[in-house]
Every structure is written in C-alpha cells, then in structure tokens.
C-alpha cells in the first residue's frame, strides 16, 4: 500500500498510474529537449550557407550584367561614330535632246504575193521546167503533163467541127432557095456550135496540163518528179513574190491617234544585225481586235536582194514625222520596283558626294537610253551604274573611267 501512489491530472479526473511510469515519461521529455537544443545550431548553419550561396550568385549575375551593359554601350557609341566607306559608282548627266517619237513592235514578214502552185487536173508529169529556189517570170512553164490523149481527141473534135461548119453552110444555102426547112438549118448550126465547144474544151484541158507561173517570184522546193502521176490539187511548189515585202505587226489602240498611212517605218532583224530597212506604213486595219484592243498594221519595205524572207520576224519602229524635246538618261540608272521607278541623284554635302533617291516616270526607250517624262531636270548628275547598292544618304566615289558606253543604236560585238 505504501508503494502504490496515484497522480491526479487532466481536469480533475483521477488517473491512476504507477509511479514508475511517471518518472519514465519525465526522463524521456527531458531527453528530447536536450536533443532539440543540440540540433538547433546545425539548422542555423545550413541556412547561413544557403543564404551566402544565393548572395554570391546574385553578385556574379550583377557583375556580368554590368560588364555586358558596358560592352553594349561601347558598341553603340562606336556604331554612331562609324562612317561606312563610299560606294564606287559611275555618273551621267540628264541630257535634253530632240527625240523623234516612235512606237516599237515585233513584226512578221509576209510575201507580197504567195501561192502554192498545184495541178488542176490529173495527169502524168512529162516535163519539169524549174529548179528548186529559182526565180521565175510570169508565164514561165513549171510543169507539163502528158496530153497525148487530149491531143488525139482534139484532132477528132476539130475534124467534127469542120464538118459541122460545112454542113451548116450547105444548110444556109439550101434555106435561101427554100430547099430545106428552118429546123434543118437550126440543127446544122447547133451541131456546129456543139462541135466547136467540144474542141474548145479539149484545148482548155490541154492548156491546164501546162502549169505556168502566175506572177514573178521565187519558187520553193520542188515536190514532184518526172513520171509521177499527179492527182487533182497535188502541190508542185510554193511561189512567192518578195520584192517588196510586207511586215505585219500590232499596235495598241492608243496609237491610232498618231498613226496614219505614209508614216516612216524602220525594220531590224537579228539575222542581219548590222542592217536596217526603211519603209512606209501602207495599211491600217479598220477594226480593233476585241480581245487585245490592238490594231493590225502593215508596212511595206523594199527587198531587191531578197535578204528578207517571208515568215521571219523583225523589230519595227514606226517613226513620227515630228521631233519633240525629251530628257534622256542611261537605262542602267533606273531601279525598277513595283511601287515606282527611281534613280539616285548625286548631290554635294559638305566635301562629300551623297546619293538622293528620286522617283521618275519613264517614257520611250531606245537602245541604251530611256526618256524621263518627269522627276528630273536637265543637267542633273545621276548615278548611271551601281545604283542597286545605294540608299538615301550613301556616300559616293565616282569612277567614271569604268562607265560603259551608252549608245542610241548599240551594236553587239562578239569578243573572243
């Protein structure tokens, strides 16, 4: 009884526990408190390590950012003070000239007269009177077909016609003496006409079997041979008259205001680049094509040596009789762009030459030159080559010793 003691707690509720249990719990709590006190310095040291590490990283970042900001600032300052080297270009003056207006077009050459000679009637080829590519005169025999059958029939028809004529004369004499009836005379005269018609038909057939040139011209490649049997319509050769020769081309309907017969035209071909032919506008089609709104024009050019051939193409310039003032510049000076064509003018800024972009409206082009309708003044200096690498304010270095030749009618050369 003396050993068993009870401790009262928890709001007055009696809990009876042995005294040994109470002493053990107290000891355990004291131990835990001592462990906690020992662990507190360890946690504090870890927090300090993390804090120092984060502070070090932030310091490094701040230092690097400062260094980079200094570098960028130095680059900006050097960029502001940097002056790009001048661009090497060539220059030219805007020239005021008297320009004869013209309209250019691509033309097709057409023969003055052209046919394909063919046989109208069937027959056997007995004679060929031309060589391929030869020049023939009107009426020259090209081909003869066999006419032996027709000639024999013609002899019989002529004999029949002669007999009919004699019979008709006798019928007229008898009629004068009332020895026959009017019907006998009419029959005799009809027989005479019929016999004459038969003979004329055979003569026409024989004539058709002799094929002649319908006009002066040059024949093409022969397409028949001796002994060949030709059907009706078989082609023999082409025949074309090429002096003079036509050039047919199309012009926009706006050209009708200035286009009229007799205007001068000049023809060039790539076959003979060193030559040109002068002619006249001889035909302007009375209607405008509804699909293209272009009008068909024909010019006539002399061709005595036959250099121009039908089917060739050429470049035609229709020249206006009046000359008008124009400002011309090298075509290489123009920068073509969808928003507008422009050139760079050369201006003095202090001791330097700078480029100033100007938008222009272009007109007709001839050779290496193009007309400037607006945007430039006579006497201005512009960049003639090298403009593609410029912008407003670019400094320039003029190297006119490298400038290409500018010609109104350039002639290409084959440098080997």
Residue, then its C-alpha position, 0 to 999 in steps of 0.5 A: x500500500x505504501x508503494x502504490x501512489x496515484x497522480x491526479x491530472x487532466x481536469x480533475x479526473x483521477x488517473x491512476x498510474x504507477x509511479x514508475x511510469x511517471x518518472x519514465x515519461x519525465x526522463x524521456x521529455x527531458x531527453x528530447x529537449x536536450x536533443x532539440x537544443x543540440x540540433x538547433x545550431x546545425x539548422x542555423x548553419x545550413x541556412x547561413x550557407x544557403x543564404x551566402x550561396x544565393x548572395x554570391x550568385x546574385x553578385x556574379x549575375x550583377x557583375x556580368x550584367x554590368x560588364x555586358x551593359x558596358x560592352x553594349x554601350x561601347x558598341x553603340x557609341x562606336x556604331x554612331x561614330x562609324x562612317x561606312x566607306x563610299x560606294x564606287x559608282x559611275x555618273x551621267x548627266x540628264x541630257x535634253x535632246x530632240x527625240x523623234x517619237x516612235x512606237x516599237x513592235x515585233x513584226x512578221x514578214x509576209x510575201x507580197x504575193x504567195x501561192x502554192x502552185x498545184x495541178x488542176x487536173x490529173x495527169x502524168x508529169x512529162x516535163x519539169x521546167x524549174x529548179x528548186x529556189x529559182x526565180x521565175x517570170x510570169x508565164x514561165x512553164x513549171x510543169x507539163x503533163x502528158x496530153x497525148x490523149x487530149x491531143x488525139x481527141x482534139x484532132x477528132x473534135x476539130x475534124x467534127x467541127x469542120x464538118x459541122x461548119x460545112x454542113x451548116x453552110x450547105x444548110x444556109x444555102x439550101x434555106x435561101x432557095x427554100x430547099x430545106x426547112x428552118x429546123x434543118x438549118x437550126x440543127x446544122x448550126x447547133x451541131x456546129x456550135x456543139x462541135x466547136x465547144x467540144x474542141x474548145x474544151x479539149x484545148x482548155x484541158x490541154x492548156x491546164x496540163x501546162x502549169x505556168x507561173x502566175x506572177x514573178x517570184x521565187x519558187x520553193x522546193x520542188x515536190x514532184x518528179x518526172x513520171x509521177x502521176x499527179x492527182x487533182x490539187x497535188x502541190x508542185x511548189x510554193x511561189x512567192x513574190x518578195x520584192x517588196x515585202x510586207x511586215x505585219x505587226x500590232x499596235x495598241x489602240x492608243x496609237x491610232x491617234x498618231x498613226x496614219x498611212x505614209x508614216x516612216x517605218x524602220x525594220x531590224x532583224x537579228x539575222x542581219x544585225x548590222x542592217x536596217x530597212x526603211x519603209x512606209x506604213x501602207x495599211x491600217x486595219x479598220x477594226x480593233x481586235x476585241x480581245x487585245x484592243x490592238x490594231x493590225x498594221x502593215x508596212x511595206x519595205x523594199x527587198x531587191x536582194x531578197x535578204x528578207x524572207x517571208x515568215x521571219x520576224x523583225x523589230x519595227x519602229x514606226x517613226x513620227x514625222x515630228x521631233x519633240x524635246x525629251x530628257x534622256x538618261x542611261x537605262x542602267x540608272x533606273x531601279x525598277x520596283x513595283x511601287x515606282x521607278x527611281x534613280x539616285x541623284x548625286x548631290x554635294x554635302x559638305x566635301x562629300x558626294x551623297x546619293x538622293x533617291x528620286x522617283x521618275x516616270x519613264x517614257x520611250x526607250x531606245x537602245x541604251x537610253x530611256x526618256x524621263x517624262x518627269x522627276x528630273x531636270x536637265x543637267x542633273x548628275x545621276x548615278x548611271x551604274x551601281x545604283x542597286x547598292x545605294x540608299x538615301x544618304x550613301x556616300x559616293x566615289x565616282x569612277x567614271x573611267x569604268x562607265x560603259x558606253x551608252x549608245x542610241x543604236x548599240x551594236x553587239x560585238x562578239x569578243x573572243 
